[in-house]
Amino acid sequence: MEKNGEPQIKKQRTSSETRVPTAGLTTGSSSGSWEGLSPEVLALIFTRNPIDEIIRSVPFVCKSWREVVAGSYCWNEIDIERWCRRCNRSDLIDVVVRKLMRRSNGNCRKLSAYKIGDAGFAFVANCGRCLKVLQMPMSDVTDKIVKKHAESLKLLTFLDISYCVKITCQGIEAFGKYCTSLVHLRRNMPLPEWQHDTGSLNSQTDDGEALVIADTMPVLCHLELGYGRFTDIGLDAILAKCMKLTHLDIIGCYGVKMEGDFEEKCDRLEVFKAPWDDEYADAVGDDGDGDDEGEEYFSDSSDPDSDSDSD
């Protein structure tokens, strides 16, 4: 429901005898075990629940709980990605992001959202100077806004700009220039487009982003570039200049041919996922569990005629 162009979360009043979503705990009265808890402890309990539950239920239990939710205690880490995916509207998401960042009073250290727009990102940068983790996959943020506001995010150590197709090497360069503490970058991209005239995936290559990352993010330890369009040239620059790199994921980067001594160089990393590796391989246990999954569909017993043959 919207009011005055802003998203409204339906609020539910909760009586003193109602079970509220606070890690499975209930309130019997305003006294008892809850009365002596500090705002910091209450915030730790409340933040185990989805943010929309915190907003629509907890404030109506009692005044002290309302003050905790209205203050900055609950908003040191803000994770609204699931809600953003349900909402799927950048304009409404930006409004909610601004409200929650205001509540953090500049103390937010982690923000995880989805489909943030230019307005939301600008507000986050200006009011989130303590941010160390920023996850905003599939956002509509543009290079222009990143270049204007990235300077305010100097403390960032973890950045996820996967599937942010409006951010190019120019925006990445701005992040690298100002976010000098960045050690983990996640920049996975969509699958290449299918070319109907050739009957194959788009094979166009571009080393721009890889070269910018190599030149501006020398202290990276963990780098994910799934389905990037770079070639051996970009990979060589990253391996040569990101000397602290321990984890590298280039699954789907089919422009990389791994010619020469690349395999030897990449084998020195703690974790390396090559362009042709199975991105779902980690879902199968190391002990081989799951190797037989699906075999029943191809066994003799699955033959619809097998029962009739046995009769």
Helices and strands as residue ranges (DSSP letters): E 2-3, E 6-7, E 19-22, E 25-26, G 32-34, H 39-46, H 51-56, G 58-60, H 63-70, G 73-75, E 77-79, H 81-87, H 90-103, E 110-112, H 118-127, E 133-135, H 143-149, G 150-152, E 158-160, H 169-178, E 184-186, E 194-195, E 200-201, H 208-216, E 222-224, H 232-241, E 247-249, H 262-267, E 271-273, G 281-283, G 295-297, G 300-302, H 306-310
